[in-house]
Amino acid sequence: MDPIEEHLLNITRRQFFGRAAGTLSAGLGLAALGSIVQPAQATGPIVRTAGPIGGAGPLPHVAPKAKRVIYLHMEGAPSQIDLWDYKPELRRRFNQDLPDSIRQGQRLTTMTSGQERFPVAPSIFRFSKYANNQDGVWISELMPHTASVAHELCFVHSMHTDAINHEPGITFFQTGHQQPGRPSFGSWISYGLGSSNANLPAFVVLISQGFGNMQALSARFWGSGFLPSEHQGCKLRAAADPVLYLRNPRGVGPQDRRRMLDLTAQLNEQEFDRTLDPEIRARIAQFEMAYRMQTSVPELSDLSDEDNGTLDMYGPEVLKPGSFAYNCLMARRLAERGVRFIQLYMRGWDAHNNLPGEIRLQSAAVDQPQAALIKDLRRRGLLDETLVMWAGEFGRTVYSQGTLTESNYGRDHHPRCFTLWLAGGGVRPGVTYGRTDDYSYNIVENPVDVHDLHATLLHLLGIDHARLTYRHQGRDYRLTDVFGKLVPAILA
């Protein structure tokens, strides 16, 4: 077939199926577009119409406990043994070989697969017991401020994952799949619930640079995959202009910008009528959002209305753009402005060598700000409707990578067990769930995998994880793929 004829035939097919889809259903893409272009309704049921491109049906599926998510991702994988998973018996096993009965032939990374020994490395840090709603929770001396809000936190010690390296591990945690190309968690929330603030994106990303070994941070971690692109995360920069190109060029006023956008929208609508490409509608929505963000983002990043007591609570780096303290305060400001999904990345947790030195710096950077975020949300009446999650992509090994001394060690990647904590948003406060063995190596009680976690978080937002779908290449996709079950024991 002639290439030109084939091209015209494909356009004809695209128009046929696109118009057929439009006849059958308005579709989620148009509903989502309406929630961005038109002022969003903050109350009342949200309706998504199931159609050929997928859907969720009328939302919520269950009574929601949370309206939004603040996800604190510790990129590089913090050591659960040195922070949250107290194992006092390890001290008398210092430098002993990890028993084969514990390791059970586990897959290793290339960084330790060639080691002749796997010497047990107990944490050198003290743990103390803090009051919660059970019989107390053990927390490392590295996190004293976080320990002060232990009664608000739900610790899950029995997380596990399939991924053993950072790229697939982070991708799995963000998208429910180890291979790139799927929509991120925040994009699914934007797609399912829309926006409750017409002047800010539904999904915002903030990044902090840490002090240890930093893994690559790919934009696809907050990408929309095959969902319409208006659902991708909007990264706010650590700079005077948090979003590039929001300011009008010199000589261009607001009315000039409005006329330009109106003309561009008309041209894009004509192109959409010709090609039925849904990304054109997404582009219109993004232009409109950028126009409104010219006012909303400068107001968001102006901290002059924060009192000194609040600033002091977040710590000395709170006024330094890009610091974890600054980003935690920004997360609270975004939450009170109705942003649906707020993702904070803290880089630098990949401690293969000199773990004690690196984890001290990392913990000092996050401890006070994350505790302040919990306290600030609580005092403003936002915590009960805001789901906060603190997690890495996997855990760290009990055995030392490389040379072990009484004061220094490193730890390799460990997917079999790790700890995360949750707060607010319908989670049971002050409890622990799951248990690991004496080596913090294997789960012995109540395992939770990444799909179970995603299913439970969606449930707290009022969404049945099996019903939030999107039709792509002939298949209905969802965040939890074909897996996932609720963890009712951690629900309030």
C-alpha positions as CSV (number, residue, x, y, z in Angstrom):
1,M,0.0,0.0,0.0
2,D,1.2,3.5,-0.8
3,P,2.5,5.2,2.5
4,I,0.2,8.2,1.9
5,E,-2.8,6.0,1.4
6,E,-1.9,4.0,4.6
7,H,-1.6,7.3,6.6
8,L,-5.0,8.5,5.4
9,L,-6.6,5.1,6.2
10,N,-5.2,5.2,9.8
11,I,-6.6,8.7,10.2
12,T,-10.0,7.4,9.0
13,R,-9.8,4.5,11.6
14,R,-8.8,6.8,14.4
15,Q,-11.7,9.2,13.6
16,F,-14.2,6.3,13.4
17,F,-13.2,4.8,16.7
18,G,-12.8,8.1,18.4
19,R,-16.3,9.3,17.3
20,A,-17.8,6.0,18.2
21,A,-16.3,6.4,21.7
22,G,-17.7,9.9,21.9
23,T,-21.1,8.6,21.0
24,L,-21.1,5.9,23.7
25,S,-19.7,7.9,26.5
26,A,-18.3,11.3,27.3
27,G,-15.3,9.5,28.7
28,L,-13.0,10.1,31.6
29,G,-10.7,12.3,29.6
30,L,-13.4,15.0,29.1
31,A,-14.6,14.7,32.6
32,A,-11.0,15.3,33.9
33,L,-10.6,18.2,31.4
34,G,-13.8,19.7,32.8
35,S,-12.5,19.5,36.3
36,I,-9.4,21.5,35.3
37,V,-10.8,24.1,32.9
38,Q,-13.9,24.8,35.0
39,P,-13.8,25.7,38.7
40,A,-13.8,22.4,40.6
41,Q,-16.4,21.4,43.2
42,A,-14.8,20.6,46.5
43,T,-17.9,18.8,47.9
44,G,-20.4,16.3,46.7
45,P,-19.9,13.0,44.9
46,I,-17.4,12.8,42.0
47,V,-18.7,11.0,38.9
48,R,-16.5,9.3,36.3
49,T,-18.4,7.7,33.5
50,A,-17.3,4.2,32.5
51,G,-16.7,4.0,28.8
52,P,-14.5,2.6,26.1
53,I,-11.4,4.2,27.6
54,G,-12.1,2.7,31.1
55,G,-13.5,4.3,34.2
56,A,-14.4,3.9,37.8
57,G,-18.1,4.4,37.8
58,P,-19.6,6.8,40.3
59,L,-17.2,7.8,43.0
60,P,-16.6,7.3,45.9
61,H,-17.0,3.5,45.9
62,V,-16.8,3.5,49.7
63,A,-16.9,6.3,52.2
64,P,-13.6,8.1,51.9
65,K,-11.5,8.8,55.0
66,A,-8.9,10.9,53.2
67,K,-9.1,13.7,50.7
68,R,-5.4,13.8,49.7
69,V,-2.1,12.1,50.1
70,I,1.4,13.4,51.2
71,Y,3.9,10.8,50.2
72,L,7.4,11.2,51.6
73,H,9.6,8.9,49.5
74,M,13.1,8.3,51.0
75,E,14.9,7.5,47.7
76,G,17.8,5.1,48.1
77,A,16.1,2.9,50.8
78,P,16.7,3.7,54.5
79,S,17.9,1.0,56.8
80,Q,15.0,-0.3,58.8
81,I,17.4,-1.9,61.3
82,D,18.9,1.4,62.2
83,L,15.7,3.4,62.4
84,W,12.5,1.5,63.2
85,D,13.0,-2.3,63.4
86,Y,14.6,-2.9,66.8
87,K,16.7,-6.1,67.1
88,P,18.6,-6.1,70.4
89,E,19.6,-9.8,70.1
90,L,21.9,-8.9,67.2
91,R,24.5,-7.3,69.5
92,R,25.7,-10.7,70.7
93,R,25.9,-11.9,67.1
94,F,28.2,-9.2,66.0
95,N,30.4,-10.3,63.0
96,Q,28.9,-13.8,63.1
97,D,28.0,-15.3,59.7
98,L,24.4,-14.9,58.8
99,P,23.0,-18.4,59.0
100,D,22.1,-20.1,55.7
101,S,18.7,-21.0,57.3
102,I,18.0,-17.3,57.4
103,R,19.3,-16.2,54.1
104,Q,17.7,-19.2,52.3
105,G,19.6,-18.7,49.1
106,Q,18.1,-15.2,48.6
107,R,19.0,-13.4,45.4
108,L,21.8,-10.9,45.9
109,T,22.9,-7.8,44.1
110,T,26.2,-7.8,42.3
111,M,27.6,-5.6,45.0
112,T,27.6,-8.4,47.6
113,S,27.2,-11.6,45.6
114,G,31.0,-12.1,45.5
115,Q,31.5,-11.7,49.3
116,E,33.0,-14.7,51.0
117,R,31.2,-13.9,54.3
118,F,28.0,-12.2,55.3
119,P,28.9,-10.8,58.7
120,V,26.0,-9.7,61.0
121,A,26.1,-5.9,61.6
122,P,24.0,-4.9,64.6
123,S,22.9,-1.2,64.7
124,I,25.2,1.0,66.7
125,F,22.3,3.3,67.6
126,R,20.3,3.2,70.8
127,F,16.5,2.6,70.6
128,S,14.0,3.8,73.1
129,K,10.4,2.8,73.7
130,Y,7.7,5.5,73.1
131,A,4.1,5.4,74.0
132,N,1.5,4.6,71.4
133,N,-1.9,3.0,71.5
134,Q,-0.5,-0.5,72.0
135,D,2.3,-1.4,74.4
136,G,4.8,1.0,73.0
137,V,7.0,1.3,69.9
138,W,10.8,1.2,69.6
139,I,12.3,4.1,67.7
140,S,16.0,4.9,67.0
141,E,17.8,7.8,68.7
142,L,18.2,9.1,65.1
143,M,14.6,10.2,65.0
144,P,13.7,11.9,68.4
145,H,11.3,14.4,66.8
146,T,9.4,11.7,64.9
147,A,9.3,9.7,68.2
148,S,7.4,12.6,69.7
149,V,4.5,11.9,67.3
150,A,4.6,8.1,67.7
151,H,1.0,8.1,69.0
152,E,-0.1,9.4,65.5
153,L,1.9,6.9,63.5
154,C,1.0,3.4,62.1
155,F,4.2,1.4,61.6
156,V,4.1,-1.5,59.1
157,H,7.2,-3.6,59.7
158,S,6.3,-6.3,57.2
159,M,6.5,-4.6,53.8
160,H,8.2,-6.5,51.0
161,T,8.8,-6.0,47.3
162,D,9.8,-8.0,44.2
163,A,12.5,-5.5,43.2
164,I,16.1,-5.6,44.4
165,N,17.6,-2.6,42.5
166,H,16.7,1.1,42.7
167,E,15.2,1.9,39.3
168,P,12.7,-1.1,39.2
169,G,12.2,-0.7,43.0
170,I,11.1,3.0,42.8
171,T,9.2,2.3,39.6
172,F,7.3,-0.5,41.3
173,F,6.5,1.6,44.4
174,Q,5.3,4.5,42.2
175,T,3.4,2.7,39.5
176,G,2.7,-0.9,40.7
177,H,5.0,-2.3,38.0
178,Q,8.7,-2.7,37.7
179,Q,8.9,-1.8,34.1
180,P,8.6,1.8,32.9
181,G,5.5,3.1,31.1
182,R,2.7,2.8,33.7
183,P,1.0,5.8,35.3
184,S,2.3,6.8,38.7
185,F,0.2,6.6,41.8
186,G,-0.4,10.4,41.9
187,S,-1.5,10.3,38.2
188,W,-4.1,7.6,39.0
189,I,-5.4,9.7,41.9
190,S,-5.6,12.8,39.6
191,Y,-7.4,10.7,37.0
192,G,-9.8,9.1,39.4
193,L,-10.6,12.0,41.7
194,G,-9.8,15.1,39.7
195,S,-8.8,18.4,41.3
196,S,-10.4,20.2,44.2
197,N,-8.5,23.4,43.3
198,A,-8.9,24.9,39.9
199,N,-5.8,27.0,40.3
200,L,-3.2,24.3,41.2
201,P,-2.4,21.0,39.7
202,A,-3.9,17.9,41.3
203,F,-0.4,16.3,41.6
204,V,2.7,18.2,42.7
205,V,6.2,17.0,43.2
206,L,9.0,18.4,45.4
207,I,12.6,17.2,45.5
208,S,15.3,17.5,48.2
209,Q,18.9,16.7,47.8
210,G,20.4,14.5,50.6
211,F,23.9,13.8,51.9
212,G,24.7,10.2,50.9
213,N,24.9,8.3,47.6
214,M,22.1,9.6,45.4
215,Q,20.4,7.5,42.8
216,A,19.0,8.9,39.5
217,L,15.6,10.5,39.9
218,S,13.6,10.0,36.6
219,A,10.7,12.3,35.7
220,R,8.8,9.1,34.7
221,F,8.4,8.4,38.4
222,W,5.7,11.0,38.5
223,G,4.7,10.5,34.8
224,S,1.2,9.8,33.6
225,G,2.1,6.8,31.4
226,F,-0.8,6.0,29.1
227,L,-3.2,8.3,31.0
228,P,-3.9,11.7,29.5
229,S,-0.9,13.9,30.2
230,E,-2.7,16.5,32.3
231,H,-2.5,13.9,35.1
232,Q,1.3,13.9,35.3
233,G,3.0,15.4,38.3
234,C,4.0,19.1,38.2
235,K,7.5,19.4,39.7
236,L,8.1,22.6,41.7
237,R,11.7,23.8,41.5
238,A,13.9,24.9,44.3
239,A,14.3,28.4,42.8
240,A,12.8,31.8,42.8
241,D,10.5,30.7,40.0
242,P,9.2,27.3,41.2
243,V,7.7,26.7,37.7
244,L,9.5,27.9,34.6
245,Y,7.9,30.3,32.1
246,L,4.9,31.2,34.3
247,R,5.9,34.9,34.2
248,N,4.8,36.8,31.1
249,P,7.6,38.1,28.9
250,R,8.5,41.8,29.1
251,G,5.8,43.8,27.3
252,V,3.1,41.1,27.6
253,G,0.3,41.8,29.9
254,P,-2.5,39.6,31.4
255,Q,-5.0,40.6,28.7
256,D,-2.4,39.8,25.9
257,R,-1.8,36.4,27.5
258,R,-5.6,35.7,27.7
259,R,-6.1,36.6,24.0
260,M,-3.2,34.4,23.0
261,L,-4.6,31.4,25.0
262,D,-8.0,31.8,23.6
263,L,-6.7,31.9,20.0
264,T,-4.5,28.9,20.7
265,A,-7.4,27.0,22.2
266,Q,-9.5,27.6,19.0
267,L,-6.7,26.3,16.8
268,N,-6.2,23.3,19.1
269,E,-10.0,22.5,19.0
270,Q,-9.9,22.6,15.2
271,E,-6.9,20.2,15.2
272,F,-8.8,17.9,17.7
273,D,-11.8,17.9,15.4
274,R,-9.5,16.8,12.5
275,T,-7.5,14.1,14.4
276,L,-9.4,13.3,17.5
277,D,-6.1,13.1,19.4
278,P,-6.9,13.3,23.1
279,E,-3.6,14.9,23.9
280,I,-4.8,18.0,22.2
281,R,-7.5,18.4,24.8
282,A,-4.9,17.7,27.5
283,R,-2.7,20.5,26.0
284,I,-5.6,23.0,26.2
285,A,-6.1,22.0,29.9
286,Q,-2.4,22.5,30.7
287,F,-2.3,25.9,29.1
288,E,-5.3,27.0,31.1
289,M,-3.8,25.6,34.3
290,A,-0.5,27.5,33.6
291,Y,-2.5,30.7,33.2
292,R,-4.1,30.3,36.6
293,M,-0.8,29.2,38.2
294,Q,0.6,32.7,37.3
295,T,-1.3,33.9,40.4
296,S,-1.6,30.8,42.6
297,V,2.1,29.7,42.6
298,P,3.6,33.0,43.7
299,E,1.0,33.1,46.5
300,L,1.8,29.5,47.5
301,S,5.5,30.1,47.7
302,D,5.3,33.4,49.7
303,L,6.0,32.3,53.3
304,S,5.6,35.8,54.7
305,D,2.2,34.8,56.2
306,E,3.8,32.0,58.3
307,D,4.4,32.9,62.0
308,N,7.7,32.5,63.7
309,G,6.4,29.6,65.8
310,T,5.5,27.6,62.8
311,L,8.8,28.3,61.0
312,D,10.8,27.3,64.2
313,M,8.8,24.1,64.4
314,Y,10.0,23.0,61.0
315,G,13.6,23.7,61.8
316,P,16.5,26.0,60.8
317,E,16.4,25.2,57.0
318,V,12.7,25.9,56.5
319,L,13.4,29.1,54.5
320,K,15.9,27.4,52.2
321,P,14.1,26.4,49.0
322,G,14.6,22.7,48.2
323,S,15.5,21.7,51.7
324,F,13.3,18.9,53.2
325,A,12.1,21.4,55.9
326,Y,11.0,23.9,53.2
327,N,9.3,21.1,51.2
328,C,7.4,19.8,54.2
329,L,6.1,23.2,54.9
330,M,5.2,23.6,51.2
331,A,3.4,20.2,51.4
332,R,1.2,21.5,54.2
333,R,0.4,24.7,52.2
334,L,-0.5,22.6,49.2
335,A,-2.6,20.3,51.4
336,E,-4.6,23.2,52.8
337,R,-5.1,24.5,49.2
338,G,-6.7,21.2,48.2
339,V,-4.0,19.6,46.1
340,R,-4.8,15.9,45.8
341,F,-1.4,14.2,45.7
342,I,1.8,15.8,47.1
343,Q,5.0,13.8,46.5
344,L,8.2,14.7,48.3
345,Y,11.5,12.9,47.3
346,M,14.4,12.9,49.8
347,R,17.5,11.7,48.0
348,G,20.7,10.2,49.5
349,W,19.6,7.1,51.5
350,D,21.7,4.5,49.5
351,A,24.3,3.7,52.2
352,H,26.4,0.8,50.9
353,N,29.4,2.1,52.9
354,N,29.8,4.4,55.9
355,L,26.1,3.9,56.8
356,P,26.5,5.4,60.3
357,G,27.9,8.6,59.0
358,E,25.4,9.0,56.2
359,I,22.3,8.0,58.1
360,R,23.1,10.6,60.8
361,L,23.0,13.4,58.2
362,Q,20.0,12.0,56.4
363,S,18.0,11.5,59.6
364,A,18.9,15.0,61.0
365,A,17.6,16.5,57.7
366,V,14.2,14.8,57.8
367,D,13.4,14.2,61.5
368,Q,12.3,17.6,62.7
369,P,10.5,18.6,59.5
370,Q,8.4,15.4,59.1
371,A,7.4,15.5,62.8
372,A,6.5,19.2,62.3
373,L,4.4,18.3,59.3
374,I,2.3,15.8,61.3
375,K,1.9,18.3,64.2
376,D,1.0,21.2,61.8
377,L,-1.6,19.2,60.0
378,R,-3.1,18.1,63.3
379,R,-3.4,21.5,64.8
380,R,-4.9,22.9,61.6
381,G,-7.6,20.1,61.5
382,L,-6.1,18.6,58.3
383,L,-4.5,15.4,59.5
384,D,-7.7,13.3,59.7
385,E,-8.4,14.0,56.0
386,T,-4.7,13.9,54.8
387,L,-3.0,10.5,54.4
388,V,0.8,10.8,55.1
389,M,3.1,8.0,54.1
390,W,6.9,7.7,54.7
391,A,8.7,4.9,52.8
392,G,11.7,3.8,50.7
393,E,11.7,1.5,47.8
394,F,13.0,-1.5,49.9
395,G,15.1,-2.2,53.0
396,R,18.7,-2.9,53.9
397,T,20.5,-6.1,54.8
398,V,21.4,-7.1,58.3
399,Y,24.8,-8.2,57.1
400,S,27.5,-5.7,56.3
401,Q,28.6,-5.0,52.7
402,G,32.4,-4.8,52.7
403,T,34.5,-4.3,55.9
404,L,32.7,-4.5,59.2
405,T,34.0,-2.7,62.4
406,E,32.3,-1.9,65.7
407,S,31.6,1.6,64.5
408,N,31.2,1.4,60.8
409,Y,29.4,-0.8,58.3
410,G,27.4,-0.7,55.0
411,R,24.2,-2.4,54.1
412,D,23.1,-3.8,50.7
413,H,19.6,-3.7,49.2
414,H,17.0,-6.0,50.9
415,P,13.6,-6.5,49.4
416,R,12.4,-9.2,51.8
417,C,11.3,-6.9,54.6
418,F,11.3,-3.2,55.4
419,T,9.4,-0.7,57.5
420,L,7.2,2.3,56.5
421,W,4.8,4.4,58.5
422,L,1.5,6.1,57.8
423,A,-0.4,8.8,59.6
424,G,-3.8,10.5,59.4
425,G,-6.4,9.9,56.7
426,G,-8.3,6.9,58.2
427,V,-5.2,5.0,59.4
428,R,-5.2,3.5,62.9
429,P,-2.9,5.8,64.9
430,G,-0.3,4.5,67.3
431,V,-0.1,0.9,66.2
432,T,2.4,-1.5,64.7
433,Y,1.6,-4.1,62.1
434,G,3.6,-7.1,61.0
435,R,6.8,-8.6,62.4
436,T,10.2,-9.7,61.2
437,D,12.6,-12.4,62.5
438,D,15.4,-11.7,64.9
439,Y,17.6,-10.6,62.0
440,S,15.1,-8.3,60.3
441,Y,15.6,-10.5,57.3
442,N,12.4,-12.4,56.8
443,I,8.7,-11.6,57.6
444,V,7.2,-13.9,60.2
445,E,3.8,-12.2,60.7
446,N,1.3,-10.3,58.4
447,P,3.3,-9.7,55.2
448,V,2.2,-6.6,53.1
449,D,3.3,-6.2,49.5
450,V,3.3,-3.1,47.3
451,H,0.0,-4.0,45.7
452,D,-1.7,-4.5,49.1
453,L,-0.4,-1.1,50.2
454,H,-1.8,0.6,47.0
455,A,-5.1,-1.2,47.4
456,T,-5.4,0.0,51.0
457,L,-4.4,3.6,50.2
458,L,-7.0,3.8,47.4
459,H,-9.6,2.4,49.7
460,L,-8.9,5.2,52.2
461,L,-9.5,7.7,49.4
462,G,-12.9,6.1,48.6
463,I,-11.7,4.0,45.6
464,D,-12.1,0.3,45.0
465,H,-8.7,-0.5,43.5
466,A,-10.2,-3.2,41.2
467,R,-12.7,-0.6,39.6
468,L,-10.3,2.2,38.9
469,T,-9.2,1.2,35.3
470,Y,-8.1,2.7,32.0
471,R,-8.4,0.9,28.7
472,H,-5.1,0.9,26.9
473,Q,-4.1,-1.2,23.9
474,G,-7.1,-3.5,24.3
475,R,-6.7,-4.1,28.0
476,D,-8.1,-2.5,31.2
477,Y,-5.2,-1.5,33.3
478,R,-5.2,-0.5,37.0
479,L,-2.6,0.6,39.6
480,T,-2.7,-2.8,41.3
481,D,-2.5,-4.7,38.0
482,V,-4.3,-8.1,38.8
483,F,-3.2,-8.2,42.5
484,G,-3.8,-6.3,45.7
485,K,-5.9,-6.9,48.8
486,L,-6.9,-4.6,51.6
487,V,-5.0,-4.6,55.0
488,P,-8.0,-3.9,57.3
489,A,-6.0,-4.2,60.5
490,I,-4.4,-0.8,59.9
491,L,-7.7,1.0,59.1
492,A,-9.3,3.2,61.8
